[in-house]
Amino acid sequence: MKFRKLVWILGFSMALMLAGACTGASGGEQAQENEATEETPAQEEPAGENTEEETADGAAEENTEQDGNSGGIVSDAPVRIYGTITEVGEDMLTVDNQSEVSTSGEIILNIDPENTVLVDAQTGLPVSLSDVGEGSFEAYLGPVMTMSLPPHTVPYVVVVNIPEDGTAPQYAVAAGDLIQEDGVYTLEATDGRTYTVPEDVEIVPFRTKNIVSLGDLTAGRGCLIWLDENETAVKLVLLEGAPGAETAEESGDASETDAQEEPAE
């Protein structure tokens, strides 16, 4: 009887030991699972890094767009400068630019007979360099200027012989056809300015004897505009096309040709 009781006690003890061992194993597995669970966020860190990289890339793209915008969009609209002529050469004018645009101070204006309109401010007629004297001027420049000192550029239009108590005509390139309303036309220029043009305004051609009308002032065509005290046009000189446009197109065609030839190299 004692022997059976002893056997039963030993068996019960063994059962308790086995149960404890199982419980310990289960706890160990649970602990490992908990550790694995805790390690999961650490394994997800690369996803966080990717997010940061994507954010950085997005910021870089945004900065690129901002840099592009800050650099500005190159405009075909002519840039107006004014000041005094200090020297007249065989094919150039040395001027003192007193405006707040472009390069201030001394500039060399190279006069190209094929692409530069040199006009008298009082008559609207073409003049030669030999007829130009020192005095006030206004010029309309394109986008190209050398980095030399003084800088050189080929202007689209140069207005000379401006009287001391007078004003110079404005050079404008039509951004679109004239808009008519109640017998008055509105000219929108590529530089953003607008001009009021009466139906009976005086309009003449430049360098020709052709008969012209306001209907000839279409998009892309240049003109010289004399204004009265109310900023209303009193005279128009219609130019052939827009000075400098052919040169710009030729430069663009040359660039395209070079780009097409690059793969052959």
C-alpha positions in Angstrom: 0.0 0.0 0.0 2.8 2.3 0.9 4.5 1.3 -2.3 1.5 2.2 -4.4 1.2 5.5 -2.6 4.9 6.2 -3.3 4.5 5.3 -6.9 1.5 7.6 -7.2 3.3 10.5 -5.6 6.3 10.0 -7.9 4.0 9.9 -10.9 2.2 13.0 -9.8 5.5 14.8 -9.3 6.7 13.7 -12.7 3.4 15.1 -14.2 3.9 18.4 -12.4 7.5 18.6 -13.7 6.4 17.9 -17.3 3.6 20.5 -17.0 6.1 23.0 -15.8 8.5 22.2 -18.6 5.7 22.7 -21.2 4.7 26.0 -19.6 8.3 27.2 -19.7 8.5 26.2 -23.4 5.3 28.0 -24.1 6.5 31.1 -22.3 9.8 31.0 -24.2 7.9 30.8 -27.5 5.6 33.6 -26.5 8.7 35.7 -25.5 10.2 35.0 -28.9 7.0 36.0 -30.6 6.9 39.2 -28.5 10.5 39.9 -29.4 9.7 39.3 -33.1 6.7 41.6 -32.7 8.9 44.3 -31.2 11.4 43.9 -33.9 8.8 44.4 -36.7 8.9 48.2 -36.5 12.7 48.1 -36.9 12.3 46.0 -40.0 9.8 48.5 -41.3 12.3 51.4 -41.1 13.4 51.0 -44.7 9.9 51.9 -45.7 10.3 55.0 -43.7 13.6 55.7 -45.4 11.9 55.3 -48.8 9.3 57.8 -47.7 12.0 60.3 -46.7 13.8 59.7 -50.1 10.6 60.3 -52.0 9.9 63.4 -50.0 13.4 64.6 -50.7 13.0 63.9 -54.4 9.7 65.7 -54.4 11.4 68.7 -52.7 14.2 68.6 -55.3 11.7 68.6 -58.1 9.9 71.5 -56.5 13.1 73.4 -56.1 14.0 72.8 -59.7 10.7 74.2 -60.8 11.2 77.2 -58.5 14.7 77.7 -59.9 13.3 77.5 -63.4 10.7 80.1 -62.5 13.1 82.3 -60.8 15.3 82.3 -63.8 12.4 83.6 -65.7 11.0 82.8 -69.1 13.1 84.4 -72.1 10.9 86.8 -73.8 10.9 87.9 -77.5 9.6 91.3 -76.5 12.2 94.1 -77.2 13.8 95.8 -74.2 13.8 99.6 -74.1 16.8 101.6 -73.0 17.5 105.3 -73.2 20.3 107.8 -72.4 22.8 109.8 -74.4 25.0 109.1 -77.4 28.6 109.8 -76.5 30.3 108.7 -79.7 29.4 108.0 -83.3 31.5 105.4 -85.2 31.5 104.0 -88.7 29.1 101.2 -87.9 28.3 101.7 -84.2 27.1 104.0 -81.5 28.7 104.3 -78.1 25.9 105.3 -75.6 25.5 105.9 -71.9 22.5 103.8 -70.8 20.7 105.7 -68.1 17.7 103.4 -67.8 17.3 100.8 -65.1 17.2 97.9 -67.4 19.9 95.9 -69.2 23.5 97.0 -68.4 23.8 100.5 -67.1 26.5 102.8 -68.3 28.5 102.4 -71.5 27.1 100.1 -74.2 28.2 99.7 -77.8 25.3 99.5 -80.2 26.4 97.8 -83.4 24.2 99.0 -86.3 23.3 96.3 -88.7 21.8 97.8 -91.8 19.8 94.6 -92.5 18.4 94.2 -89.0 18.5 97.6 -87.3 16.0 100.4 -87.8 17.7 103.7 -87.3 15.0 106.4 -87.3 14.7 110.1 -86.8 12.4 110.9 -83.8 10.9 113.9 -85.4 10.2 112.8 -89.0 9.9 109.0 -88.7 12.3 108.7 -91.6 15.4 106.4 -91.8 18.7 108.1 -91.1 22.3 107.1 -91.7 25.0 107.1 -89.0 26.7 110.1 -90.6 23.5 112.1 -89.8 23.5 111.1 -86.2 24.9 113.5 -83.6 25.5 113.3 -79.9 22.4 113.7 -77.8 19.5 111.7 -76.5 18.5 108.3 -77.9 16.2 105.5 -77.3 16.9 101.9 -78.3 15.1 98.6 -78.3 17.4 95.6 -77.7 17.1 91.9 -78.3 18.1 89.1 -75.8 21.8 88.9 -77.0 24.6 91.0 -75.4 28.3 90.2 -75.1 29.9 89.9 -71.6 32.8 92.2 -72.6 33.4 95.6 -71.1 31.8 97.6 -72.5 29.1 95.1 -73.7 28.2 95.0 -77.4 24.7 94.3 -78.8 22.8 94.7 -82.1 19.6 96.7 -81.4 16.3 96.2 -83.2 15.5 99.9 -83.3 17.4 103.1 -82.4 15.6 106.4 -82.3 17.9 109.4 -82.6 17.7 113.2 -83.0 15.2 113.4 -80.1 14.5 117.1 -79.4 15.1 118.3 -75.9 11.5 119.2 -75.3 10.1 116.4 -77.4 9.4 112.7 -77.0 10.5 109.7 -79.0 8.1 107.3 -80.7 7.5 103.9 -79.1 8.5 100.7 -80.8 5.9 97.9 -80.5 5.4 94.5 -81.9 1.7 93.5 -82.2 0.9 90.5 -80.1 -2.3 90.0 -82.1 -4.6 91.7 -84.6 -6.1 95.0 -83.6 -9.2 95.0 -81.5 -11.9 97.5 -82.7 -14.7 98.9 -80.5 -16.7 102.1 -81.2 -14.4 103.4 -83.9 -11.3 103.0 -81.7 -8.7 100.3 -82.0 -6.6 98.7 -79.2 -3.1 97.5 -80.0 -1.7 94.9 -77.6 2.1 94.7 -77.8 4.3 91.7 -77.0 5.9 93.7 -74.1 2.5 93.8 -72.4 1.7 97.4 -73.2 -1.6 98.5 -74.8 -2.1 101.4 -77.1 -5.2 103.3 -78.1 -5.3 103.9 -81.8 -8.0 106.1 -83.4 -9.6 104.9 -86.6 -8.3 108.1 -88.5 -4.7 107.9 -87.2 -2.0 108.8 -89.6 -0.2 105.6 -90.8 2.7 105.5 -93.2 5.2 102.7 -94.3 8.9 102.8 -93.5 11.3 103.0 -96.4 8.6 102.4 -99.0 5.8 104.3 -100.8 3.3 101.5 -100.4 -0.2 102.4 -99.3 -0.9 100.9 -95.8 -3.8 100.8 -93.4 -4.5 99.6 -89.9 -5.6 96.3 -91.4 -1.9 95.7 -92.2 -0.9 95.9 -88.6 -1.3 92.2 -87.8 0.2 89.9 -85.2 4.0 89.8 -85.3 4.4 93.1 -87.2 6.4 96.0 -85.7 5.6 99.7 -85.8 6.6 103.0 -84.3 4.0 104.9 -82.4 3.9 108.6 -81.6 1.6 109.4 -78.7 -0.1 112.6 -77.5 -0.5 113.8 -73.9 -3.4 111.4 -73.5 -1.3 108.4 -74.5 -3.3 108.1 -77.7 -1.6 107.3 -81.0 -1.3 110.2 -83.4 1.0 108.6 -85.9 2.1 105.1 -86.9 5.1 104.1 -89.0 4.5 100.5 -90.1 7.7 98.5 -90.4 8.3 95.5 -92.6 7.8 92.6 -90.2 9.6 92.9 -86.9 13.3 93.9 -86.8 15.4 91.1 -85.5 12.8 88.4 -86.1 14.6 86.9 -89.1 17.9 86.8 -87.2 16.2 85.0 -84.3 14.6 82.5 -86.7 18.0 81.8 -88.4 19.6 81.3 -85.0 16.9 78.8 -84.1 17.2 77.0 -87.4 21.0 76.7 -86.9 20.5 75.3 -83.4 18.1 72.7 -84.6 20.6 71.7 -87.4 23.4 71.4 -84.8 21.1 69.3 -82.6 20.3 67.0 -85.5 23.9 66.5 -86.4 25.0 65.6 -82.8 24.0 61.9 -83.1 26.1 61.5 -86.2 29.2 62.5 -84.2 
